[in-house]
Amino acid sequence: MAEAQARAEERLARLEIAVQRLAEVQTRFEERLTRLEETVTRLTEAQARAEERITRLEEAVTRLEAAVERLAEAQARTEERVTRLEEAVQRLAEAQARTEERGAKVKVSLRELAQQVGKLSDTIGFGLEDIARFVLPGWLSRHEGIEVDELTRTFLEVDGEVVEINLYGVGVRGGEKVVILGEARSRIYEHDVKEFDGMAEKARRVIPHRVYKLLFSYWIHPAAQREAAGRGLTLIASYMR
């Protein structure tokens, strides 16, 4: 009995050891199981995040497809507008060609008109010069005290250049000789005064006597009158007496 008791205790001791080892194994298994559960949890969360990213990506693709579709529609509208614009440019080019053709014809007509006006101006100018030759001697006598018999057209050579004076005459004022330098123009503007004064000053170089400068016209612009006053040049209208 004592031996049996000893063997039973020995087996019990071995059994306790075995149970202890099983408990340790169980503990390690539970720890591994816990770590596995944590891993599964992390994988589940990662899977959820991946699915969320995929969802966002799908939404972005959907928006991109919609944007591409809108761009395609806009491109179609742009191509349509470009086509209309090209047609408009073509029409404008054709209209421009017609305009240039008409412009060329107008230029020819203007040149012909200018020639006709030039001839008419010459005719009016000569007629006005005849009036000036008749009117000016009396006007100069009454207003300036200059006695001159007649005014003629003459040519003066100045430094090798011929200067034409339409109304030229030699008069007397107070016993002193006065040379009349004048020109008849149908209308007198500021630039006419400047132009004639330049020519008269050039002619003055070869004239040893006092010079009286005048312009005779049907019509005088106010600006021309102011310009003439500053240059010592007299403007006389045909209606002045």
C-alpha positions in Angstrom: 0.0 0.0 0.0 2.8 2.2 0.9 4.5 1.5 -2.4 1.2 2.0 -4.3 0.7 5.2 -2.4 4.3 6.3 -3.4 3.7 5.5 -7.0 0.4 7.3 -7.0 2.0 10.4 -5.6 4.8 10.2 -8.1 2.2 9.9 -11.0 0.3 12.7 -9.4 3.4 14.8 -9.3 4.1 14.0 -13.0 0.5 14.8 -13.8 0.8 18.2 -12.0 3.9 18.9 -14.0 2.1 18.0 -17.2 -0.8 20.1 -16.2 1.6 23.0 -15.5 3.2 22.6 -18.9 -0.3 22.5 -20.5 -1.2 25.6 -18.6 1.9 27.3 -19.9 1.2 26.1 -23.4 -2.4 27.4 -23.1 -1.1 30.7 -21.9 1.3 31.0 -24.9 -1.5 29.9 -27.2 -3.8 32.6 -25.8 -1.1 35.2 -26.2 -0.6 34.1 -29.9 -4.3 34.1 -30.3 -4.5 37.7 -28.9 -1.7 38.8 -31.2 -3.5 37.2 -34.1 -6.8 38.9 -33.2 -4.9 42.2 -33.1 -3.4 41.5 -36.5 -6.8 40.6 -37.9 -8.2 43.9 -36.4 -5.4 45.9 -38.0 -6.0 44.1 -41.3 -9.7 44.8 -41.1 -9.1 48.5 -40.4 -6.6 48.6 -43.3 -9.1 46.9 -45.5 -11.7 49.5 -44.5 -9.3 52.3 -45.3 -8.5 50.7 -48.6 -12.1 50.3 -49.5 -12.7 54.0 -48.5 -9.8 55.1 -50.7 -11.1 52.9 -53.6 -14.5 54.6 -53.1 -13.0 58.0 -53.3 -10.9 57.0 -56.3 -14.1 55.7 -58.1 -15.8 59.0 -57.3 -12.8 60.9 -58.7 -12.8 58.8 -61.8 -16.5 59.5 -62.2 -15.9 63.2 -61.9 -13.0 63.0 -64.3 -15.2 61.2 -66.9 -17.8 63.9 -66.5 -15.2 66.6 -66.9 -13.8 64.8 -70.0 -17.3 64.6 -71.4 -17.8 68.3 -70.8 -14.5 69.1 -72.4 -15.5 67.0 -75.4 -18.7 69.0 -75.7 -16.9 72.3 -75.3 -14.3 71.2 -77.9 -17.2 70.4 -80.3 -18.7 73.8 -79.7 -15.2 75.4 -80.2 -14.7 73.6 -83.4 -18.2 74.8 -84.5 -17.3 78.4 -83.6 -13.9 78.1 -85.4 -15.7 76.9 -88.5 -18.1 79.8 -88.3 -15.2 82.2 -87.7 -13.3 80.8 -90.7 -16.4 81.3 -92.8 -16.7 84.9 -91.5 -13.0 85.5 -92.2 -13.4 84.2 -95.7 -16.4 86.5 -96.2 -14.3 89.4 -94.8 -11.4 88.6 -97.1 -13.8 88.6 -100.1 -15.3 91.9 -98.9 -11.8 93.3 -98.4 -10.9 92.3 -101.9 -14.0 94.1 -103.2 -13.2 97.1 -101.0 -9.7 97.3 -102.3 -11.0 97.0 -105.9 -13.5 99.9 -105.2 -10.7 101.8 -103.4 -8.5 101.5 -106.5 -11.3 102.8 -108.6 -11.9 105.7 -106.1 -8.2 106.6 -106.2 -8.3 106.8 -110.0 -11.5 109.0 -109.7 -9.8 111.1 -107.0 -6.7 111.7 -109.2 -9.0 112.6 -112.1 -11.0 114.9 -109.8 -7.8 116.5 -108.4 -6.6 117.2 -112.0 -10.0 118.8 -112.8 -9.9 120.8 -109.5 -6.3 121.9 -110.3 -7.4 123.1 -113.7 -10.4 124.9 -112.1 -8.1 126.5 -109.4 -5.8 127.7 -112.1 -8.7 129.3 -113.9 -10.1 130.8 -110.7 -6.6 131.9 -109.7 -6.0 133.8 -113.0 -9.4 135.4 -112.7 -8.7 136.4 -109.1 -5.3 137.8 -110.2 -7.1 140.0 -112.8 -9.5 141.3 -110.1 -6.5 141.9 -107.7 -4.6 143.9 -110.4 -7.7 146.1 -110.8 -8.6 146.5 -107.1 -5.2 146.6 -105.3 -3.7 149.8 -106.7 -6.7 151.8 -105.4 -6.7 150.0 -102.1 -3.0 150.5 -101.5 -3.4 154.2 -102.3 -6.3 154.7 -99.9 -5.2 152.5 -97.0 -1.4 152.5 -97.2 -0.5 155.7 -99.1 1.4 153.6 -101.7 1.0 154.8 -105.3 1.6 152.0 -107.7 0.6 152.0 -111.4 0.2 148.3 -112.0 0.8 144.9 -110.6 2.2 142.2 -112.9 3.6 138.6 -112.8 7.4 138.5 -112.6 10.2 136.1 -111.9 13.2 136.8 -109.6 16.4 134.8 -109.5 17.5 134.1 -106.0 20.7 132.1 -105.3 20.2 130.3 -108.6 16.5 129.6 -107.9 13.7 131.2 -109.8 11.0 132.7 -107.5 7.6 133.5 -109.2 5.7 136.5 -107.9 2.1 136.7 -109.1 1.5 140.3 -108.1 4.6 142.4 -108.4 4.9 146.2 -108.6 7.1 149.1 -107.7 5.4 152.0 -106.0 6.2 155.1 -104.0 5.2 156.1 -100.5 6.4 159.4 -99.1 9.0 159.7 -101.7 10.4 156.2 -100.9 10.3 153.3 -103.3 8.2 150.3 -102.1 8.2 147.0 -103.8 4.9 145.1 -103.7 5.1 141.3 -103.4 1.8 139.7 -103.5 -0.2 136.6 -104.5 -3.9 135.8 -105.2 -5.4 132.7 -103.7 -9.1 131.8 -103.7 -9.0 130.8 -100.0 -6.3 131.7 -97.5 -5.5 129.5 -94.5 -2.7 129.7 -91.9 -0.4 127.4 -94.0 -0.9 129.6 -97.0 0.4 132.6 -95.1 3.5 130.7 -93.9 4.2 129.4 -97.4 3.9 132.7 -99.1 5.9 134.5 -96.5 8.7 132.1 -96.9 8.8 132.8 -100.6 8.5 136.6 -100.1 11.4 136.6 -97.6 13.5 134.7 -100.1 12.7 137.3 -102.9 13.5 140.1 -100.4 17.2 139.1 -100.6 17.5 140.5 -104.2 15.3 143.6 -103.6 17.2 146.8 -102.5 14.0 148.6 -101.5 11.4 148.4 -98.8 9.0 145.4 -99.3 5.2 145.3 -98.8 3.8 141.8 -98.6 0.2 141.0 -99.3 -2.2 138.2 -100.1 -5.5 138.8 -102.0 -8.4 136.3 -101.7 -12.2 135.7 -101.8 -12.1 134.3 -98.3 -9.7 134.5 -95.3 -9.6 132.2 -92.3 -9.3 133.9 -88.9 -6.1 131.8 -88.1 -4.6 133.1 -91.3 -5.3 136.7 -90.2 -3.5 136.1 -86.9 -0.5 134.4 -88.6 -0.2 137.3 -91.1 -0.3 139.9 -88.3 2.7 138.3 -86.7 4.7 138.3 -90.0 4.0 141.8 -91.1 1.9 140.5 -94.0 -1.4 142.1 -95.2 -4.4 140.0 -96.1 -6.9 141.7 -98.4 -10.3 140.3 -99.3 -11.9 140.9 -102.6 -14.9 142.7 -101.0 -12.7 145.3 -99.2 -12.7 148.8 -100.6 
